[in-house]
């Protein structure tokens, strides 16, 4: 079996999880006190699989709080840039990890970690690196800026067994188009939790946005 056809040891269950979720909110949490009410608002709207990004000083504490206090949430860590970030994600009990790209060091550590992981890719060379380390589920990022759906379809030719979670430039207006692609298992985005609603504590608005999105994007 060659590398292109070899299945990832973790891609199957992880792909199933993301496929059921349809939409993965990308959470950049600025204040720890927002973490739990934000997660509860998302879960109330039918969005349970959450990506907490390591973009703020409070990210790890925010993720810990959600894991401890919102048991219905399935918490993953995003913006994993190096093996140390990966180790922190595992230590706090994250269910999966996502990176915006992939260095050889990070891909090697992720492959050995046992944590469901989606490395970020933007090119065919990136995909080949991911495959070489055993990953057949990747984050296509930044999706719209990297050529959009046309680019994704072009990648499907030489990589027919790859599965994608596109993120970047995706919102309510185009999420359904991305999800209609046969090699897309889910999409990621921040439109489910507008920063203005988070800052003002308008949790009901976030729940309403999630409810609408899940109705519009449910599988046929």
Order of alpha helices (4+ residues) and beta strands (2+ residues): alpha-beta-alpha-beta-alpha-beta-alpha-beta-alpha-beta-beta-alpha-beta-alpha-beta-alpha-beta-alpha-alpha
